[in-house]
Amino acid sequence: MTSDPTARVVLTTTDSADEAERLARVLVDAHLAACVQISGPVRSVFRWEGAVSVEPEWQLWLKTDAGRVDDLTARLVAEHGYDVPEVLVVPVVGGHGPYLDWVAEETER
């Protein structure tokens, strides 16, 4: 296990499987994410513009390096169809060294 890795997991959601795959491909093609897992549909309950909504969404788990988070966030927000897309950055506190090295290599620029 590697301690103090620079990997990050970025979470977002979108309204369709097709849109989730499009965003994943854009971010991997640009070397902003090493890989993206897509889960869904998930059921989201949220308040938006004063009303509570319950909607199906697809969740994306993007793996990147800490040094690419700002660029990934900017591109994700620019490409996303939501007015206010979810973008949560989660630090990785450890993991399999070769995998974490691969994430760093795939997101180098």
N, C-alpha and C positions, 0 to 999 in steps of 0.2 A: 504494500500500500504506500502510495506517495503522500507525504505530508506537505501542507502548504502549496497545493496546486494553484495554477492561475486559471483553471477552467471555470466557466460559469454556465448555468442553465438559465435560459430565458424562456418564459412562458407567455403565450398569447392564446387567444381564441378567435375563431371566425365563424361565419354563418353557414358554411357548406364544406363538404369534403373536397370539392373541386378547388375552392378558394384556398383551403388549407394546403393542398398539394402545390398549387401555383406559388404561394408564398414560400413554401419549403424549397422548391426548385430555384426560385429567384435568389434566395439567401445562400443556398449551397453553391450555386453556380458562381456567385460573387465572392466565394470564400469567406463569407461573413459567419456562416455556420458550418461546422464539420458534418453534422447530420441533424436530422429533425425526425422525431417520432410524432405521429398524428394519432390521436385517440378520439373516438367519437362514434356516434354523437353522445355528448354529455348534456345534462340538463342544467341550465343556468337560471338562477333566480336573482333578479337585480332590480333596483329602482332606477328609472331613466325618465327624465323630464316629468317627474312628479308621480309616475305610475309604476307599480310593480309589474314586471314582466317575467314570464317563464318561457324560455326559448331553447331549442336545441342548438348546440354549438359544437365545434370541433376544436380540440385543444392541441396546440403544438408545443413540443418540448425541444427547444433549439440548444445545441451544444456549441459553445464558442470559447474563445479565450478572453480574459479580462481586458486585454488591449484592443479588442474588436467590439466591445459592448456598445460604445457610443455610435460607431458606424452602423452596426447592426440595428440598433434602435432607430436611428434616423431613417434607414432604408425601409425598415418594417413599417414605421409610421407613414412614410410616403407612399408605400405600396398598398397599405391596408385599406379596406373598404369602410371601416367604422370611423365615425367622427372622433371618438376617443378610444383607440384600441388599448386593450390590456397589454402592458409590457412590464413584467416582473422579472427582476434579475436575482438569481439565487446563487450564492457562492458555493463552490464545491470544496468540502473540507478534507477530502481524501478520495482515493480510488485506485484502480489498477493502473500502475505507472505507464505501461505501453499504450493503453487507451488514452490516457491524459496527454501523453506525448503526441499521439496521432491527432487529437483535437487541436493541439497547438500548431502542429505542422500544417494541417488542412486550412487553418485560418490565418496563416502567416501572410503578410503583405509587406 
